Amino acid sequence: MCGLSGEMRFDGGRPDLAAVVRMSDRLAARGPDGQGTWSHGAVALGHRRLKIIDLSERGAQPMTDAGQEITGVFNGCIYNYAELRAELQALGHRFRSTSDTEVVLNAYRQWGTSCVDRFLGMFAFALVEHRTGRLVLGRDRLGIKPLYLAQTPGRLRFASSLPALLAGGGVDTSLDPVAVHQYLSWHATVAAPRTVLAGVRKLPPATVRVVEPDGTHQDHRYWQPSYTRRPEHAGMSPSEWRDAVLDALRTAVRRRMVADVPVGVLLSGGLDSSLIVALLAEEGQRDLATFSVGFESEGGDAGDEFAYSDLIAEQFATDHHQLVVPSERVSTALDAAVAAMSEPMMSHDVVAFHLLSEQVAKNVKVVQSGQGADEVFAGYHWYPRLAAVPREEEPERYADTYFDRSHADLAAMLQPHMLPPDDVSGRFVRAHMAVPGAETALDAALRLDTHVMLVDDPVKRVDNMTMDWGLEARVPFLDHELVELAAACPPELKLADGGKGVLKEAGRKLLPHEVVDRPKGYFPVPAITHMAGPVLERVREALHAPEARRRGLFKDAYLAELLADPDRHRTKRGANALWQVALLEIWLQTHGI
């Protein structure tokens, strides 16, 4: 896991190596163990290294293959790199390291852009062909590893984070009204390729982009599950589905133990993270390091779920660590968490993940996390309502259920210059759900949530918060083969038992019933949920700042209404409306925009 950056010039000039170094320096937290730059012709690359596989300097990047044909930078982990290395050696490729980065270089030499079809893992990479000057950018199937782009007529810059691009300079930081519409509609999600900044885009998941020396490019989307029932699963009983899911998850967890350093687990005490611990124990892991975080109660809301995580830690004899965060620490930690965000994220557990990651990184460099199970296995409370409608009515029901606000609501709160002429967020959902390949209304909703909403909210959140402390987070529920299996699973098995039915049945084979049958929990941060004390003062400060007044995103009357009663105004999904509005402004100011 690392941070990469680079620049490609299309105007005949040399790349700005100083700008690449500035971008690389901004990525230092993602890769505290080493750094490097490389420049040839029209392309320059930068890299910050977190040593996970091949801890020697032979694994340093940027890396050039033994044949001196390809130079590249890589972020992530290829879990089947050892098997691919053996296959490539049999085909005549030479290796000078035991790193997965060198496997990526030789895999591209052997199979071209189709090499990504063979990778099991999470990754973003930039490869330069010496002979042609062509640049190849790639991103993993579920977008677990980020890749941001800033293109002008004469050049393309790219980096593992948006703040790194800002550090390079020359970025158009005007706001994208369509992206702001999505942010305020979808619980702070902005779908690829957009970001809230007009001058920054992100490579979509499951995409390889080939950039020619003249600046033209072609994209290839190399993966998308069908979300239909498949012939090979015909006649499978519920118990057979349970066993198939458990076997696939077992494989996913085992894959994510590949490392030359110890691997821990973020243990919330919920079904998903508890299953990971149970399966690692089944694999023979002893004294597994597990980590939980909790907060002080506010407004009658409990701030921790330690009772459940303690139960799992005791049953599987883990080396368990608890972090209890006092409320006053939330406000002081808020700005550091926002500084770590590549894009504004309003979910309360951003601060929790950031604080937890700080402590975890003192003990291990790699953790597994249960992120993604609710989207993949239909765990949220709104899925039964979505499943109950005909396929053609799904977009409207999805908007009624999932959106924070309607287009009319946005018209009442945004200044006219920030409001698109029509409901662009609703139009995006309608277009996505109209694409063939989703058999039922629930299939269409899960496809949208897994491949759009999940990628640009929970997955991004985990990456940003952990990597700000040089901690690599691996997410077995987003193993692409497990996702393919879940996509083919009959909807009624996923909806059973209040959601995630097939996964709960798998859990009953390994976990205490108190964990499997507990009410669904969320990462509680009461000080933010209820806009308590110092957090509210930080919000007021941001909304009254000169930058906010110059920007003029929101109507004055709307802001006054929110600030008059900070805890009362909620979005349709129950989020604190003031927090969502203020977080966007706090993020912009934190990043000097």
C-alpha positions in Angstrom: 0.0 0.0 0.0 1.5 3.3 -1.0 0.9 6.6 -2.7 1.6 7.3 -6.3 1.8 10.4 -8.4 2.9 11.6 -11.9 2.6 13.9 -14.8 2.4 13.3 -18.6 3.0 16.2 -21.0 1.3 16.4 -24.4 2.7 19.7 -25.6 6.3 18.7 -26.3 7.6 20.0 -22.9 9.3 18.1 -20.1 7.3 17.1 -17.1 7.4 19.3 -14.0 9.5 17.1 -11.7 9.2 19.6 -8.9 5.4 19.4 -9.0 5.6 15.6 -8.9 7.8 15.8 -5.9 5.3 18.2 -4.2 2.5 15.7 -4.9 4.6 12.8 -3.6 5.5 14.7 -0.4 1.8 15.3 0.2 1.4 11.5 0.1 4.0 10.9 2.7 1.5 9.5 5.3 0.4 6.9 2.8 4.0 5.7 2.4 6.3 6.6 5.3 8.9 3.8 4.5 10.4 5.1 1.3 10.2 7.5 -1.6 11.3 7.8 -5.2 10.9 9.6 -8.5 11.6 8.8 -12.2 11.4 10.8 -15.3 11.8 9.9 -19.0 10.6 11.8 -22.0 7.2 13.3 -21.4 6.4 11.4 -18.2 7.5 11.6 -14.6 6.5 9.3 -11.8 6.6 9.7 -8.0 6.0 7.2 -5.2 5.8 6.9 -1.4 6.2 3.4 -0.1 4.6 1.5 2.8 6.5 -1.8 3.1 4.2 -4.7 3.3 5.5 -7.2 0.7 9.3 -7.6 0.1 10.6 -5.3 2.8 14.0 -4.9 1.1 15.0 -2.1 -1.2 14.5 -4.3 -4.2 10.8 -3.6 -3.8 11.3 0.2 -4.0 9.4 2.2 -6.6 9.2 3.6 -9.2 10.3 0.3 -10.6 11.5 -0.8 -14.0 11.2 -4.3 -15.2 14.3 -6.5 -15.8 13.9 -6.0 -19.6 14.0 -2.2 -19.3 10.7 -1.9 -21.2 8.2 -0.8 -18.5 8.5 1.6 -15.5 5.6 1.9 -13.1 4.2 2.9 -9.7 1.7 0.8 -7.9 -0.6 1.1 -4.9 -2.4 -1.8 -3.3 -1.8 -5.5 -3.1 -2.1 -8.4 -5.6 -3.0 -11.3 -3.3 -2.2 -14.0 -5.9 1.1 -12.4 -6.8 3.1 -15.5 -5.9 1.1 -17.7 -8.2 1.4 -15.2 -11.0 5.1 -14.8 -10.4 5.6 -18.6 -10.9 3.5 -18.5 -14.0 5.4 -15.6 -15.5 8.8 -17.2 -14.6 7.7 -20.3 -16.5 7.0 -18.0 -19.5 10.6 -16.7 -19.3 10.2 -13.5 -17.3 13.0 -12.6 -14.9 12.5 -11.1 -11.4 14.9 -9.1 -9.2 12.6 -8.8 -6.2 9.8 -10.8 -4.5 7.4 -7.8 -4.7 3.9 -7.8 -6.2 4.9 -4.6 -8.0 7.3 -6.4 -10.2 4.6 -9.0 -10.9 2.4 -6.2 -12.2 5.1 -5.0 -14.5 5.8 -8.4 -16.0 2.1 -9.3 -16.2 1.6 -6.2 -18.3 4.5 -7.1 -20.5 3.0 -10.6 -21.0 -0.7 -9.9 -21.3 -1.0 -6.2 -22.0 -4.1 -4.4 -20.5 -5.8 -7.8 -20.0 -3.4 -8.5 -17.1 -6.0 -6.9 -14.8 -8.3 -9.9 -15.4 -5.7 -12.1 -13.7 -5.2 -9.9 -10.6 -6.9 -10.8 -7.3 -6.6 -7.8 -5.2 -6.9 -4.1 -4.7 -4.8 -1.8 -6.8 -4.2 1.4 -8.7 -1.2 1.7 -11.0 0.5 3.9 -13.6 2.8 2.1 -16.2 4.9 3.8 -18.9 6.0 2.0 -22.0 9.5 3.2 -22.8 9.3 2.5 -26.5 5.9 4.2 -27.3 5.7 6.7 -24.5 2.2 5.4 -23.7 0.8 5.7 -20.2 -1.4 3.0 -18.8 -3.6 3.7 -15.7 -5.6 1.0 -13.9 -7.9 0.7 -11.0 -9.3 -2.4 -9.2 -12.8 -3.8 -9.7 -14.4 -2.2 -6.6 -12.4 1.0 -6.6 -10.8 0.1 -3.2 -7.6 2.0 -4.3 -8.1 5.6 -5.5 -6.7 7.4 -8.5 -7.4 11.1 -9.1 -6.7 12.9 -12.3 -6.3 16.6 -13.3 -6.0 17.3 -17.0 -5.4 20.5 -18.8 -4.8 21.0 -22.6 -1.0 20.4 -22.2 -0.7 17.8 -19.5 -2.3 15.2 -17.3 -1.4 14.8 -13.6 -2.5 11.9 -11.4 -2.2 10.9 -7.8 -3.5 8.7 -5.0 -5.3 11.6 -3.4 -7.0 14.8 -4.4 -5.0 16.9 -1.9 -1.8 15.7 -3.6 -3.0 17.1 -6.9 -3.7 20.4 -5.1 -0.1 20.4 -3.8 1.1 20.1 -7.4 -0.6 23.3 -8.3 -2.5 24.5 -11.3 -5.8 22.8 -10.5 -9.2 24.3 -11.4 -10.8 24.5 -7.9 -14.2 25.9 -9.0 -17.1 23.8 -7.8 -18.9 21.3 -10.0 -22.6 21.9 -9.5 -23.6 18.4 -10.6 -21.2 16.9 -8.1 -22.5 19.2 -5.3 -26.1 18.1 -6.3 -25.0 14.5 -5.8 -23.2 15.2 -2.6 -26.4 16.8 -1.1 -28.6 14.1 -2.5 -26.7 10.9 -1.8 -25.3 11.3 1.7 -22.1 12.9 0.5 -21.4 10.5 -2.3 -20.1 11.8 -5.6 -20.0 9.2 -8.4 -16.9 8.7 -10.5 -15.6 10.3 -12.6 -16.7 13.5 -10.9 -15.4 15.2 -7.7 -16.8 18.4 -6.2 -13.9 20.2 -7.9 -14.4 20.9 -11.6 -10.7 20.4 -12.3 -10.3 17.0 -10.7 -11.7 13.7 -11.8 -11.2 10.1 -10.7 -10.6 7.0 -12.8 -13.7 4.8 -12.4 -13.4 1.4 -10.8 -12.7 -1.6 -13.0 -11.2 0.6 -15.6 -7.9 0.6 -17.6 -7.1 3.9 -19.4 -4.5 4.0 -22.1 -3.2 7.5 -22.7 -1.4 8.2 -25.9 1.5 10.7 -26.2 -0.8 13.2 -27.9 -3.2 13.2 -24.9 -6.0 11.1 -26.5 -7.1 8.1 -24.4 -9.2 5.0 -24.5 -11.0 3.5 -21.5 -11.7 -0.2 -21.0 -14.1 -1.3 -18.3 -13.1 -4.9 -17.6 -15.5 -6.2 -15.0 -19.2 -5.9 -14.1 -21.2 -8.7 -12.5 -24.6 -9.4 -14.2 -26.9 -9.5 -11.1 -28.9 -12.3 -12.6 -29.4 -15.9 -11.6 -26.8 -18.1 -13.3 -27.4 -21.6 -14.7 -24.6 -23.2 -12.6 -26.5 -22.3 -9.5 -29.8 -23.7 -10.5 -31.4 -25.9 -7.9 -29.1 -24.8 -5.0 -30.8 -25.1 -1.7 -30.6 -22.3 1.0 -28.1 -24.4 2.9 -26.0 -24.9 -0.2 -26.0 -21.1 -0.7 -25.0 -20.6 2.9 -22.1 -23.0 2.5 -21.0 -21.5 -0.9 -21.0 -18.0 0.7 -19.0 -19.2 3.7 -16.5 -20.9 1.5 -16.0 -17.8 -0.7 -15.6 -15.6 2.4 -13.1 -18.1 3.8 -11.1 -17.8 0.7 -11.3 -14.0 0.7 -10.1 -13.8 4.2 -7.3 -16.2 3.6 -6.1 -14.2 0.6 -5.9 -11.1 2.6 -3.4 -12.6 5.1 -0.7 -12.4 2.4 1.9 -10.1 3.8 5.5 -10.0 5.2 4.2 -8.2 8.3 1.4 -9.1 10.8 -2.2 -8.6 9.9 -4.9 -7.5 12.5 -8.7 -6.9 12.3 -10.9 -3.9 13.0 -13.5 -5.5 15.3 -16.7 -3.6 15.7 -18.6 -6.5 17.2 -21.0 -6.7 14.3 -21.6 -9.8 12.2 -19.2 -8.8 9.4 -16.0 -8.2 11.4 -16.8 -11.0 13.8 -17.0 -13.4 10.9 -13.5 -12.3 9.7 -12.1 -13.0 13.2 -13.8 -16.4 13.4 -12.5 -17.5 10.0 -9.0 -16.4 10.8 -9.2 -18.4 14.0 -10.3 -21.3 11.9 -7.2 -20.8 9.8 -5.1 -21.3 12.9 -4.4 -17.6 13.7 -3.4 -17.2 17.4 -3.2 -14.0 19.4 -4.8 -12.1 16.5 -4.6 -8.4 17.1 -8.1 -6.9 17.1 -9.1 -3.2 17.6 -12.4 -1.4 18.7 -13.3 2.2 19.3 -16.0 3.8 21.4 -17.1 7.3 22.3 -18.8 9.0 25.3 -22.6 9.0 25.3 -24.5 12.2 24.2 -28.2 13.0 24.1 -29.1 9.5 25.5 -27.2 7.7 22.7 -24.7 5.1 23.6 -21.2 5.7 22.1 -19.8 2.2 22.0 -20.6 -1.5 21.2 -17.9 -3.0 23.3 -20.2 -5.7 24.8 -20.2 -7.4 21.4 -16.6 -6.9 20.4 -15.5 -8.1 23.9 -17.6 -11.3 23.4 -15.9 -12.1 20.1 -12.4 -11.2 21.5 -13.0 -13.6 24.4 -14.4 -16.5 22.4 -11.5 -16.4 19.9 -8.8 -15.4 22.3 -7.6 -12.4 20.4 -5.1 -9.8 21.5 -7.8 -7.1 21.9 -7.3 -3.4 22.1 -10.1 -0.8 23.0 -9.9 2.9 22.4 -12.3 5.1 24.3 -12.5 8.7 22.9 -13.8 11.5 25.2 -16.3 13.9 23.5 -13.9 16.8 23.6 -11.4 14.8 21.6 -13.9 14.5 18.7 -13.9 18.3 18.0 -10.1 18.5 18.1 -9.7 15.4 15.9 -12.3 16.6 13.4 -9.9 18.9 11.5 -7.2 16.2 11.2 -9.8 13.8 9.8 -11.1 16.4 7.3 -7.5 17.1 6.2 -7.1 13.3 5.4 -10.2 13.3 3.2 -9.7 13.2 -0.5 -13.3 14.3 -0.9 -15.8 15.6 1.7 -17.3 12.7 3.7 -20.1 13.4 6.2 -20.5 10.0 7.8 -19.8 10.2 11.5 -17.5 7.3 11.6 -14.9 9.2 9.5 -13.6 10.7 12.8 -13.9 7.3 14.5 -11.9 5.6 11.8 -9.3 8.2 11.8 -8.8 8.1 15.6 -8.9 4.3 15.6 -6.4 4.1 12.7 -3.9 6.3 14.6 -3.9 3.8 17.5 -3.9 0.6 15.3 -0.9 1.9 13.3 1.1 1.8 16.5 0.6 -2.0 16.6 0.3 -3.3 13.0 0.6 -2.2 9.4 -2.2 -4.2 7.9 -5.8 -4.8 9.1 -8.9 -6.6 7.7 -12.2 -4.7 7.9 -15.8 -5.8 7.4 -16.7 -2.9 5.1 -19.0 -3.6 2.2 -21.1 -6.5 3.5 -24.3 -4.5 3.9 -24.3 -3.4 0.2 -23.2 -6.8 -1.1 -25.6 -8.9 0.9 -28.6 -6.4 1.3 -28.2 -5.6 4.9 -29.8 -2.1 5.1 -33.3 -1.6 6.2 -34.5 0.0 3.0 -33.8 -3.0 0.8 -37.1 -4.8 1.5 -39.0 -1.7 0.4 -37.1 -1.5 -2.8 -37.6 -5.2 -3.5 -41.3 -4.9 -3.2 -41.8 -2.7 -6.3 -41.9 -3.6 -10.0 -38.6 -3.2 -11.9 -39.8 -0.2 -13.8 -40.8 1.7 -10.6 -37.4 1.1 -9.0 -35.7 4.5 -9.7 -38.5 6.5 -8.1 -38.7 4.2 -5.0 -34.9 4.3 -4.7 -35.0 8.1 -4.7 -37.8 8.2 -2.1 -35.9 5.7 0.1 -32.2 6.6 -0.4 -31.9 10.3 -1.3 -31.3 12.8 1.5 -33.3 15.5 -0.5 -35.3 16.0 -3.6 -34.3 18.4 -6.4 -37.0 20.8 -5.1 -35.4 20.7 -1.6 -32.1 21.6 -3.1 -33.6 24.5 -5.0 -34.8 25.9 -1.7 -31.3 25.8 -0.1 -28.7 26.4 -2.9 -27.9 29.7 -4.4 -29.1 29.8 -8.1 -25.6 29.6 -9.5 -25.0 26.3 -7.8 -28.3 24.6 -8.9 -28.3 22.5 -12.1 -31.3 23.1 -14.3 -32.8 19.6 -13.6 -32.6 16.7 -11.2 -29.2 15.4 -12.3 -28.9 13.0 -9.4 -32.3 11.4 -10.2 -31.3 11.2 -13.8 -28.1 9.4 -13.0 -30.0 6.8 -11.0 -32.6 6.3 -13.7 -29.9 5.8 -16.3 -27.9 3.3 -14.1 -31.0 1.2 -13.4 -32.0 1.1 -17.0 -28.8 -0.7 -18.0 -29.5 -4.3 -18.8 -28.3 -7.1 -16.5 -30.2 -6.7 -13.3 -33.0 -9.2 -13.0 -35.1 -7.7 -10.2 -35.6 -4.3 -8.5 -33.4 -5.5 -5.7 -30.7 -6.5 -8.1 -30.8 -3.1 -9.7 -30.5 -1.4 -6.3 -27.7 -3.6 -5.1 -25.8 -3.1 -8.4 -26.0 0.7 -7.9 -25.1 0.6 -4.3 -22.2 -1.8 -4.7 -20.6 -0.2 -7.8 -21.3 3.4 -7.2 -22.5 4.4 -3.7 -20.2 1.9 -1.8 -17.1 2.9 -3.8 -17.4 6.6 -3.2 -18.4 6.6 0.4 -17.6 3.7 2.8 -14.7 2.3 0.8 -13.1 5.7 0.2 -13.6 6.5 3.9 -11.7 3.4 5.0 -8.9 4.0 2.6 -8.5 7.7 3.4 -8.6 7.4 7.2 -6.4 4.3 7.5 -3.8 5.4 5.0 -3.4 8.8 6.7 -1.5 6.8 9.4 0.3 4.4 7.1 -2.1 1.6 7.8 -3.3 -0.8 5.0 -7.0 -1.8 5.3 -8.1 -4.9 3.4 -11.8 -5.6 2.8 -12.6 -9.3 2.2 -16.3 -8.7 1.6 -15.2 -6.9 -1.6 -13.3 -9.8 -2.9 -14.6 -9.8 -6.5 -15.4 -13.5 -6.6 -17.4 -13.2 -3.4 -19.2 -10.1 -4.9 -20.0 -12.1 -8.1 -21.4 -15.0 -6.0 -23.6 -12.6 -4.0 -24.8 -10.8 -7.1 -26.1 -14.2 -8.4 -27.7 -15.2 -5.0 -31.5 -15.2 -5.1 -32.8 -11.9 -3.6 -35.0 -13.7 -1.1 -32.0 -15.4 0.6 -30.3 -12.0 1.0 -33.5 -10.3 2.3 -34.3 -13.1 4.8 -34.0 -12.6 8.5 -34.2 -8.8 8.3 -31.4 -8.6 5.7 -28.1 -10.4 5.0 -30.0 -13.6 5.7 -27.6 -15.9 3.9 -24.6 -14.3 5.6 -26.4 -14.6 9.0 -26.9 -18.3 8.3 -23.2 -18.6 7.6 -22.5 -16.8 10.9 -24.6 -19.2 12.9 -22.1 -21.9 12.1 -19.2 -19.9 13.7 -20.5 -17.2 16.0 -22.5 -16.8 19.2 -26.2 -16.0 18.6 -25.9 -12.7 20.5 -23.8 -11.4 17.7 -25.7 -12.9 14.8 -29.1 -11.9 16.1 -28.3 -8.5 17.6 -30.0 -5.3 16.3 -28.1 -3.7 13.4 -25.5 -1.3 14.8 -23.8 1.8 13.4 -20.5 3.4 14.3 -21.9 5.9 16.8 -20.3 9.3 17.3 -22.9 11.1 19.5 -21.0 14.4 19.7 -21.5 14.8 15.9 -25.0 13.2 15.7 -26.3 15.8 18.2 -24.0 18.7 17.2 -22.6 18.9 20.7 -20.6 21.8 22.1 -17.2 22.2 20.4 -18.3 20.5 17.2 -21.2 23.0 16.8 -18.7 25.9 17.4 -16.5 24.5 14.6 -19.5 24.3 12.3 -20.5 27.9 13.1 -17.0 29.1 12.5 -16.8 27.5 9.1 -20.2 28.7 7.9 -19.4 32.3 9.0 -15.9 32.4 7.6 -15.1 34.9 4.9 -14.4 32.1 2.4 -17.9 30.7 2.9 -19.4 34.1 2.4 -17.5 34.7 -0.8 -18.4 31.3 -2.1 -22.1 31.7 -1.4 -23.2 28.1 -1.9 -26.3 28.2 0.3 -29.1 30.7 0.8 -28.7 32.8 4.0 -32.2 32.1 5.2 -31.6 28.3 5.0 -28.4 28.5 6.9 -30.0 30.7 9.6 -32.8 28.1 10.0 -30.3 25.3 10.5 -28.2 27.3 13.0 -31.2 28.4 15.0 -31.9 24.7 15.9 -28.9 22.6 15.0 -30.2 19.3 16.2 -33.7 19.4 14.8 -33.2 19.6 11.0 -32.7 16.1 9.4 -32.5 14.9 5.9 -34.9 12.3 4.6 -32.4 9.6 5.6 -32.2 11.0 9.1 -28.8 12.7 8.9 -28.1 16.0 10.6 -28.6 18.5 7.8 -26.4 21.1 9.4 -23.5 18.7 9.6 -23.8 17.7 5.9 -23.8 21.3 4.8 -21.1 22.5 7.1 -18.8 19.5 6.4 -18.6 20.5 2.7 -17.5 24.0 3.7 -15.1 22.8 6.3 -13.5 20.5 3.7 -13.1 23.3 1.2 -11.5 25.6 3.7 -9.2 22.9 5.1 -7.8 22.3 1.7 -7.3 26.0 0.9 -10.2 26.2 -1.6 
